[in-house]
Amino acid sequence: MKFNESVQKIVLMLSLLAPSIPSKAKELSPQVAPSSKEVSHDQKHWFQGSVADAFAAATKQQKHIILYWGAEWCPPCNDLKDQVFSHSEFSQFASRYIMVYLDGDSEGAQTWGEKLKVSGYPTVVLMDPKGTELFRFSSGMDFAEFKKAIVTAVASGKNVKSLVSNLKSKQPKLSLEDWQTLSSTYIDQDALGLDDQTTEKLIEKSWRLCPSDFPVGKATFATGLWDAALQEKSTLRETFKANEDAILEQILASGLTMDAARNSLMNEPQKKIGSLKPENKERVRQRLVTYVKDLATSPARAPSERAMALHSYLELESVAAAPNLVSLRQETQQIMNSILQSTTSSHQMASTYPEIASIIEQLSGPKDAVVFLESKIPGAKTPWYFESMLSSLETTLGNKAKALEWSEKAKLSSKGSATKLQWISKDVALKAKVLEKSDPKVTATITEFFAEASHQSDKFDGRNASAHKRVATVIHDLGTNGVESRKKALAFCQKDKKCLSMYSVASRKP
């Protein structure tokens, strides 16, 4: 759970329960050559050297560190690169800091990920010249928002631990600058050692105590409370119900307040509307429809953000009292064409196309989404991400053979140590799901996984550990068919306690 509004770029699944229309996937796939504006760690504003060297340089130069943690394939990472790192003013802004580009596939990156307690891509960590973490941020921000968040956080001279500790006290004393920083900061529960109950208490206190003369922050915290209240077994449901009108007024007060909460508002809007009192449902739905449509049709917004907004618009309009589905589909297709025409760089393609594919699936079914993604693979910088999506779509369609074929292609095309391990483990899990337990392809891919892992210095760390745990679960579920794989797992661990712990479930006798 995130303390403030979440940046959750997930695929929203919604069936319109309407007759299928002829495929428009090819019409929605103009072949536009990507621009050469690529973000690379080789650019001069990124520190050229190891993370340890960057810490030493920061201390010597008395500069703050901004560390970016991400991967080439992840859509939100590419969104951050498009909206922030590619901005014309970014190089000048970055010159004031030690900028560290930590790709999750670089040598030893997952070990650093564990040290810094970062896992999710992307995460931006702000540290002082001594290397002590101050705050962390995720994606979902444009350059102006990113710059303001960093500058304000540095100026405060505080860190997230101290602000959270202050907020937890009986009589919190926070300045406007503190509230500004908290409203844009990603509060990582694991990194701060917070349980769900404590986090929810902080969410409520931040909403109640945020000053009314900071309406953008008030809207951010109000939306965070709304999000939390939607979670199963949330302790904030009654709080939201009792204060629903005030919370909605704070969020919907203006374009600025809605912009501050936009990432949350675009995530599962139907579920949000469903949580409201009957008298608020239609009024709020119409207000959100107007807002997200404006986002989706604005050429000033990033293509990925426009696509997310369009997806929300489609979901909100499809549950209107009497939707004109034919007109809605035509309008959606027109806006998609406009978004695709504005999608020119490889970063924009990687962050926008997955959302477009999801919209197409909602409009006319997974078959058309398959056609769209297949047309994008030849020009994709990281084709394995699209190939994984195709595998999922074919699974939805019940085409097991095609699902396995795309999963195999994704595994083979994937590049980078941690990425490779992640995709092989996903292929292991899919084969175990759709094939017979006795099928030798399952155990053969497990063997392939161990062979790949053996080459890595950080094979037991960070996201690599998650891949191992996925494979360990498969081995356990194979029962007697996993005897040889269990032996290979134990041999691979070679008495390493961390490895043995991950495979402890797999090591048990079936």
C-alpha positions as CSV (number, residue, x, y, z in Angstrom):
1,M,0.0,0.0,0.0
2,K,1.2,3.5,-0.8
3,F,0.7,6.4,1.6
4,N,-0.3,8.9,-0.9
5,E,-2.0,8.4,-4.3
6,S,-0.7,5.3,-5.9
7,V,0.9,5.1,-9.3
8,Q,-0.6,1.8,-10.3
9,K,-0.2,1.3,-14.1
10,I,-2.3,-1.9,-14.2
11,V,-4.3,-3.4,-17.0
12,L,-8.0,-2.7,-16.3
13,M,-10.3,-5.5,-17.4
14,L,-13.9,-4.6,-18.2
15,S,-16.3,-6.2,-20.6
16,L,-18.8,-4.0,-22.4
17,L,-21.2,-6.9,-22.8
18,A,-22.0,-5.7,-26.3
19,P,-21.7,-7.4,-29.7
20,S,-18.3,-7.5,-31.3
21,I,-17.4,-5.0,-34.0
22,P,-15.1,-5.4,-36.9
23,S,-11.4,-5.3,-36.0
24,K,-9.9,-1.9,-36.1
25,A,-6.5,-2.9,-34.7
26,K,-4.6,-2.4,-37.9
27,E,-6.2,1.1,-38.4
28,L,-5.0,1.9,-34.8
29,S,-1.4,0.9,-35.5
30,P,0.2,3.6,-37.7
31,Q,3.9,2.7,-38.3
32,V,5.7,5.7,-36.8
33,A,9.5,5.6,-36.7
34,P,10.7,6.2,-33.1
35,S,12.6,9.4,-32.5
36,S,16.3,9.3,-31.6
37,K,15.6,11.0,-28.2
38,E,16.8,8.0,-26.1
39,V,17.6,8.3,-22.4
40,S,20.8,6.5,-21.6
41,H,23.0,6.2,-18.5
42,D,25.9,7.3,-20.8
43,Q,24.6,10.8,-21.0
44,K,26.8,13.4,-19.2
45,H,24.4,14.2,-16.4
46,W,24.4,10.6,-15.2
47,F,27.3,9.6,-12.9
48,Q,29.8,7.4,-14.8
49,G,31.0,4.9,-12.2
50,S,29.7,2.5,-9.6
51,V,27.1,3.3,-7.0
52,A,29.8,3.2,-4.3
53,D,31.8,5.7,-6.3
54,A,28.8,7.9,-6.6
55,F,28.4,8.0,-2.8
56,A,32.0,9.0,-2.5
57,A,31.7,11.7,-5.1
58,A,28.5,13.1,-3.3
59,T,30.4,13.4,0.0
60,K,33.4,15.0,-1.7
61,Q,31.3,17.5,-3.7
62,Q,28.7,17.9,-1.0
63,K,25.9,17.2,-3.5
64,H,22.6,15.3,-2.9
65,I,22.2,12.0,-4.7
66,I,19.2,11.2,-7.0
67,L,19.2,7.5,-7.7
68,Y,17.0,6.1,-10.4
69,W,16.1,2.4,-10.1
70,G,14.4,0.8,-13.1
71,A,14.5,-1.5,-16.1
72,E,14.4,-0.9,-19.9
73,W,11.2,-2.9,-20.3
74,C,8.9,-1.5,-17.6
75,P,6.2,0.9,-18.9
76,P,6.2,3.3,-15.9
77,C,10.0,3.5,-16.2
78,N,9.7,4.5,-19.8
79,D,7.0,7.0,-18.8
80,L,9.4,8.6,-16.4
81,K,12.1,8.7,-19.0
82,D,9.7,10.3,-21.5
83,Q,8.2,12.9,-19.2
84,V,11.1,13.7,-16.9
85,F,14.5,12.5,-18.1
86,S,13.9,13.5,-21.7
87,H,12.8,17.0,-20.8
88,S,14.9,19.8,-22.3
89,E,15.6,21.3,-18.9
90,F,16.5,18.0,-17.2
91,S,20.2,18.1,-17.9
92,Q,20.6,21.6,-16.4
93,F,18.5,20.6,-13.3
94,A,20.5,17.4,-12.9
95,S,23.9,19.2,-12.8
96,R,23.1,20.2,-9.2
97,Y,23.0,16.6,-8.1
98,I,24.9,13.3,-8.3
99,M,22.6,11.5,-10.7
100,V,22.8,7.7,-10.5
101,Y,21.2,5.5,-13.1
102,L,20.9,2.0,-11.5
103,D,19.4,-0.4,-14.1
104,G,18.1,-3.5,-12.5
105,D,20.0,-5.6,-15.0
106,S,23.4,-4.1,-14.3
107,E,26.1,-6.0,-12.5
108,G,25.2,-6.4,-8.8
109,A,22.2,-4.2,-9.2
110,Q,19.9,-6.5,-7.2
111,T,22.3,-6.6,-4.3
112,W,22.1,-2.8,-4.3
113,G,18.4,-3.0,-4.5
114,E,18.3,-5.0,-1.3
115,K,20.6,-2.6,0.4
116,L,18.5,0.4,-0.6
117,K,15.3,-1.6,0.0
118,V,14.0,-0.8,-3.5
119,S,12.2,-3.5,-5.6
120,G,9.4,-2.0,-7.6
121,Y,10.4,-0.3,-10.9
122,P,10.7,2.6,-11.1
123,T,11.7,4.2,-7.8
124,V,13.7,7.4,-7.4
125,V,15.6,7.8,-4.2
126,L,16.8,11.1,-2.9
127,M,19.8,11.0,-0.5
128,D,21.9,13.5,1.3
129,P,25.6,13.9,0.6
130,K,26.4,11.2,3.2
131,G,24.2,8.7,1.3
132,T,21.4,8.7,3.9
133,E,18.0,8.4,2.3
134,L,15.7,11.4,2.6
135,F,12.7,10.6,0.4
136,R,11.7,8.4,-2.5
137,F,9.4,9.0,-5.4
138,S,7.7,6.9,-8.1
139,S,6.5,7.7,-11.6
140,G,3.3,9.5,-12.6
141,M,4.9,13.0,-12.5
142,D,5.8,15.4,-15.3
143,F,9.1,17.3,-15.2
144,A,7.7,20.4,-13.4
145,E,6.2,18.2,-10.6
146,F,9.3,16.1,-10.3
147,K,11.5,19.2,-10.1
148,K,9.3,20.8,-7.4
149,A,9.2,17.6,-5.4
150,I,13.0,17.2,-5.3
151,V,13.7,20.9,-4.7
152,T,11.2,21.1,-1.9
153,A,12.5,17.9,-0.3
154,V,16.1,19.1,-0.4
155,A,15.1,22.5,1.0
156,S,13.3,21.0,4.0
157,G,16.5,19.5,5.3
158,K,14.4,16.6,6.8
159,N,13.8,13.0,5.8
160,V,10.7,10.8,5.5
161,K,11.4,9.0,8.7
162,S,11.4,12.2,10.7
163,L,8.2,13.5,9.0
164,V,6.4,10.1,9.6
165,S,7.6,10.1,13.2
166,N,6.2,13.6,13.6
167,L,2.9,12.6,12.0
168,K,2.6,9.6,14.3
169,S,3.0,11.8,17.4
170,K,0.0,13.0,19.5
171,Q,0.4,16.6,18.4
172,P,2.1,16.7,15.0
173,K,3.9,19.9,14.0
174,L,4.4,20.1,10.2
175,S,5.2,23.1,8.2
176,L,3.6,23.8,4.8
177,E,6.9,22.7,3.2
178,D,6.6,19.4,5.1
179,W,3.1,18.9,3.8
180,Q,4.2,19.7,0.3
181,T,7.0,17.1,0.5
182,L,4.7,14.4,2.1
183,S,2.1,14.9,-0.6
184,S,4.5,14.0,-3.4
185,T,6.5,11.3,-1.5
186,Y,6.2,7.6,-1.9
187,I,6.0,6.1,1.6
188,D,7.3,2.6,1.3
189,Q,5.9,0.5,4.1
190,D,8.6,-2.1,3.9
191,A,11.5,0.4,3.9
192,L,9.9,2.2,6.9
193,G,8.8,-0.9,8.8
194,L,5.1,0.1,8.8
195,D,2.3,-2.4,9.1
196,D,-1.1,-1.8,7.3
197,Q,-2.9,-0.6,10.4
198,T,-0.2,2.0,11.2
199,T,-0.2,3.1,7.6
200,E,-4.0,3.6,7.5
201,K,-3.8,5.7,10.7
202,L,-1.2,7.9,9.0
203,I,-3.4,8.2,5.9
204,E,-6.3,9.4,8.0
205,K,-4.1,11.8,10.0
206,S,-2.6,13.3,6.9
207,W,-6.0,14.0,5.5
208,R,-7.4,15.4,8.6
209,L,-4.4,17.6,9.5
210,C,-3.3,18.8,6.1
211,P,-4.0,22.6,6.1
212,S,-7.0,23.8,4.0
213,D,-4.8,26.5,2.5
214,F,-2.9,23.7,0.7
215,P,-5.8,22.4,-1.4
216,V,-3.6,20.4,-3.8
217,G,-2.2,18.4,-0.9
218,K,-5.6,18.1,0.7
219,A,-6.9,16.5,-2.5
220,T,-3.9,14.1,-2.7
221,F,-4.5,12.9,0.9
222,A,-8.2,12.7,0.4
223,T,-7.8,10.5,-2.7
224,G,-5.3,8.3,-0.7
225,L,-8.0,7.8,1.9
226,W,-10.6,6.9,-0.7
227,D,-8.2,4.4,-2.2
228,A,-7.4,2.8,1.1
229,A,-11.1,2.6,2.0
230,L,-11.7,0.5,-1.1
231,Q,-9.3,-2.2,0.1
232,E,-10.7,-5.4,1.6
233,K,-10.8,-5.2,5.4
234,S,-9.8,-1.6,5.5
235,T,-10.2,0.3,8.8
236,L,-11.0,3.5,6.8
237,R,-14.3,2.5,5.2
238,E,-16.4,4.1,8.0
239,T,-14.2,7.2,8.0
240,F,-14.7,7.6,4.2
241,K,-18.5,7.0,4.5
242,A,-18.8,9.6,7.3
243,N,-16.8,12.2,5.4
244,E,-17.7,11.3,1.8
245,D,-19.1,14.7,0.8
246,A,-16.2,16.6,2.2
247,I,-13.7,14.3,0.6
248,L,-15.3,14.5,-2.8
249,E,-15.5,18.3,-2.6
250,Q,-11.7,18.5,-1.8
251,I,-10.8,16.2,-4.7
252,L,-13.2,17.7,-7.3
253,A,-12.7,21.4,-6.3
254,S,-10.7,22.4,-9.4
255,G,-8.6,21.2,-12.3
256,L,-5.5,21.6,-10.1
257,T,-6.9,19.4,-7.3
258,M,-8.0,16.8,-9.7
259,D,-4.6,16.9,-11.5
260,A,-2.9,16.3,-8.1
261,A,-5.0,13.2,-7.7
262,R,-5.1,12.1,-11.3
263,N,-3.1,8.9,-11.1
264,S,-5.5,7.6,-8.4
265,L,-8.6,8.9,-10.2
266,M,-7.7,7.1,-13.4
267,N,-7.2,3.8,-11.5
268,E,-10.3,1.6,-11.2
269,P,-12.8,4.5,-11.5
270,Q,-15.8,2.2,-11.7
271,K,-14.9,0.7,-8.3
272,K,-14.6,4.2,-6.9
273,I,-18.0,5.3,-8.2
274,G,-19.5,2.1,-6.9
275,S,-18.3,3.0,-3.4
276,L,-20.3,6.2,-3.2
277,K,-23.7,7.1,-1.8
278,P,-26.5,6.8,-4.4
279,E,-27.0,10.6,-4.6
280,N,-23.3,11.1,-5.4
281,K,-22.7,8.4,-8.0
282,E,-23.9,10.1,-11.1
283,R,-22.7,13.5,-10.2
284,V,-19.2,12.3,-9.5
285,R,-19.2,10.0,-12.5
286,Q,-20.0,12.9,-14.9
287,R,-17.4,15.1,-13.3
288,L,-14.7,12.4,-13.7
289,V,-15.9,11.7,-17.3
290,T,-15.3,15.3,-18.2
291,Y,-11.9,15.4,-16.5
292,V,-10.5,12.2,-18.0
293,K,-11.8,13.0,-21.5
294,D,-10.0,16.3,-21.4
295,L,-6.8,14.5,-20.4
296,A,-7.2,11.9,-23.1
297,T,-7.7,14.5,-25.8
298,S,-5.1,17.0,-24.7
299,P,-2.0,17.1,-27.0
300,A,-0.1,18.7,-24.2
301,R,-0.2,15.5,-22.1
302,A,2.1,12.5,-22.5
303,P,0.7,9.7,-24.8
304,S,0.8,7.2,-21.9
305,E,-1.2,9.5,-19.6
306,R,-3.7,10.2,-22.4
307,A,-4.1,6.4,-22.9
308,M,-4.7,5.9,-19.2
309,A,-7.2,8.6,-19.2
310,L,-9.0,7.2,-22.2
311,H,-9.2,3.8,-20.5
312,S,-10.8,5.5,-17.5
313,Y,-13.2,7.4,-19.8
314,L,-14.2,4.2,-21.5
315,E,-14.8,2.4,-18.2
316,L,-16.8,5.3,-16.8
317,E,-19.0,5.9,-19.9
318,S,-19.7,2.2,-20.3
319,V,-21.5,2.0,-17.0
320,A,-23.7,5.1,-17.6
321,A,-27.4,4.6,-17.2
322,A,-28.0,4.2,-21.0
323,P,-24.7,4.2,-22.8
324,N,-24.6,4.5,-26.6
325,L,-22.0,1.8,-27.0
326,V,-21.6,2.2,-30.8
327,S,-21.0,5.9,-30.5
328,L,-18.7,5.3,-27.5
329,R,-16.6,2.9,-29.4
330,Q,-16.3,5.1,-32.4
331,E,-15.2,8.0,-30.2
332,T,-12.7,5.9,-28.4
333,Q,-11.2,4.7,-31.6
334,Q,-10.8,8.3,-32.9
335,I,-9.0,9.4,-29.7
336,M,-6.8,6.3,-29.8
337,N,-5.8,7.2,-33.3
338,S,-4.8,10.7,-32.1
339,I,-2.8,9.2,-29.2
340,L,-1.0,6.8,-31.5
341,Q,-0.1,9.5,-33.9
342,S,1.6,11.4,-31.0
343,T,3.5,8.3,-29.8
344,T,6.8,8.7,-31.5
345,S,9.8,7.8,-29.2
346,S,10.6,4.3,-28.1
347,H,10.0,5.4,-24.5
348,Q,6.5,6.6,-25.4
349,M,5.8,3.3,-27.3
350,A,6.9,1.2,-24.4
351,S,4.7,3.1,-21.9
352,T,1.7,3.7,-24.1
353,Y,1.2,0.5,-26.2
354,P,0.3,-1.8,-23.3
355,E,-2.5,0.5,-22.2
356,I,-3.7,0.8,-25.8
357,A,-3.8,-3.0,-26.1
358,S,-5.9,-3.1,-23.0
359,I,-8.3,-0.6,-24.4
360,I,-8.6,-2.6,-27.6
361,E,-9.3,-5.7,-25.6
362,Q,-12.1,-3.9,-23.8
363,L,-13.5,-2.5,-27.0
364,S,-13.6,-5.6,-29.2
365,G,-12.0,-8.5,-27.3
366,P,-8.6,-10.1,-26.8
367,K,-8.3,-11.2,-30.5
368,D,-8.0,-7.6,-31.7
369,A,-5.6,-6.8,-28.8
370,V,-3.4,-9.7,-30.1
371,V,-3.4,-8.2,-33.6
372,F,-2.4,-4.8,-32.3
373,L,0.5,-6.2,-30.1
374,E,1.8,-8.5,-32.9
375,S,2.1,-5.5,-35.2
376,K,4.2,-3.7,-32.6
377,I,6.8,-6.4,-31.9
378,P,9.0,-5.8,-34.9
379,G,9.8,-2.3,-33.8
380,A,9.8,-2.9,-30.0
381,K,13.0,-2.2,-28.1
382,T,12.0,-4.8,-25.5
383,P,9.8,-7.2,-27.3
384,W,9.6,-9.7,-24.5
385,Y,7.2,-7.4,-22.6
386,F,4.7,-7.4,-25.5
387,E,5.2,-11.2,-26.0
388,S,4.3,-11.8,-22.3
389,M,1.2,-9.8,-22.8
390,L,0.4,-11.9,-25.9
391,S,0.9,-15.0,-23.8
392,S,-1.6,-13.7,-21.2
393,L,-4.1,-12.8,-23.9
394,E,-3.9,-16.2,-25.6
395,T,-4.4,-17.8,-22.1
396,T,-7.6,-15.7,-21.8
397,L,-8.7,-17.0,-25.2
398,G,-8.0,-20.6,-24.1
399,N,-5.3,-21.1,-26.7
400,K,-2.8,-22.9,-24.5
401,A,-0.4,-23.8,-27.3
402,K,-0.2,-20.1,-28.5
403,A,0.2,-19.0,-24.9
404,L,3.2,-21.3,-24.4
405,E,4.6,-20.3,-27.8
406,W,4.6,-16.6,-26.8
407,S,5.9,-17.3,-23.4
408,E,8.8,-19.2,-25.0
409,K,9.5,-16.3,-27.3
410,A,9.5,-13.8,-24.5
411,K,11.9,-16.0,-22.5
412,L,14.3,-16.2,-25.4
413,S,14.1,-12.6,-26.5
414,S,14.5,-11.2,-22.9
415,K,17.8,-9.5,-22.2
416,G,19.6,-8.6,-18.9
417,S,20.5,-10.8,-16.0
418,A,17.5,-10.1,-13.7
419,T,15.1,-9.7,-16.5
420,K,16.2,-13.0,-18.0
421,L,15.7,-14.8,-14.7
422,Q,12.3,-13.2,-14.2
423,W,11.0,-14.2,-17.6
424,I,12.3,-17.8,-17.4
425,S,10.6,-18.2,-14.0
426,K,7.4,-16.9,-15.5
427,D,7.7,-19.5,-18.3
428,V,8.2,-22.2,-15.6
429,A,5.1,-21.1,-13.9
430,L,3.0,-21.0,-17.1
431,K,4.2,-24.5,-18.2
432,A,3.4,-25.9,-14.8
433,K,-0.1,-24.4,-15.0
434,V,-1.1,-25.5,-18.5
435,L,0.9,-28.8,-18.9
436,E,0.7,-32.1,-17.1
437,K,2.9,-32.3,-14.1
438,S,4.8,-35.1,-15.7
439,D,5.6,-33.2,-18.8
440,P,9.4,-33.0,-19.2
441,K,9.1,-29.4,-20.6
442,V,8.4,-28.2,-17.0
443,T,11.5,-29.7,-15.4
444,A,13.6,-28.9,-18.4
445,T,12.8,-25.2,-18.0
446,I,13.5,-25.4,-14.3
447,T,17.0,-26.7,-15.2
448,E,17.3,-23.8,-17.7
449,F,16.5,-21.4,-14.8
450,F,19.2,-22.8,-12.6
451,A,21.7,-22.6,-15.4
452,E,21.0,-19.0,-16.0
453,A,21.1,-18.1,-12.3
454,S,24.4,-19.7,-11.8
455,H,26.1,-16.9,-13.9
456,Q,24.9,-14.1,-11.7
457,S,26.7,-12.5,-8.8
458,D,23.4,-11.2,-7.2
459,K,21.4,-14.4,-8.0
460,F,19.9,-14.6,-4.5
461,D,19.1,-10.9,-4.1
462,G,16.2,-8.5,-4.8
463,R,13.9,-9.4,-7.6
464,N,16.1,-12.4,-8.4
465,A,15.0,-13.8,-5.0
466,S,11.3,-13.4,-6.2
467,A,12.1,-15.4,-9.3
468,H,13.6,-18.2,-7.2
469,K,10.5,-18.2,-4.9
470,R,8.3,-18.6,-7.9
471,V,10.3,-21.6,-9.2
472,A,10.4,-23.1,-5.7
473,T,6.6,-23.0,-5.5
474,V,6.4,-24.8,-8.8
475,I,8.8,-27.5,-7.7
476,H,6.8,-28.1,-4.5
477,D,3.5,-28.3,-6.5
478,L,5.0,-30.9,-8.8
479,G,4.9,-33.4,-6.0
480,T,6.7,-36.7,-6.9
481,N,7.3,-35.3,-10.4
482,G,9.6,-32.7,-8.9
483,V,12.0,-35.0,-7.2
484,E,14.9,-34.4,-9.6
485,S,14.2,-30.7,-9.6
486,R,14.4,-30.6,-5.8
487,K,17.8,-32.3,-5.9
488,K,19.0,-29.7,-8.5
489,A,17.7,-26.9,-6.3
490,L,19.6,-28.2,-3.3
491,A,22.8,-28.8,-5.3
492,F,22.4,-25.2,-6.8
493,C,22.1,-23.7,-3.3
494,Q,25.4,-25.4,-2.2
495,K,24.5,-24.8,1.5
496,D,23.9,-21.1,1.0
497,K,21.4,-20.3,3.8
498,K,19.6,-17.6,1.9
499,C,19.0,-19.9,-1.1
500,L,18.0,-22.9,1.1
501,S,15.5,-20.7,2.8
502,M,13.9,-19.8,-0.5
503,Y,13.7,-23.4,-1.5
504,S,12.7,-24.8,1.9
505,V,9.2,-25.4,0.6
506,A,10.4,-27.1,-2.5
507,S,12.8,-29.2,-0.4
508,R,10.0,-30.9,1.6
509,K,9.1,-34.4,0.7
510,P,5.9,-34.4,-1.4
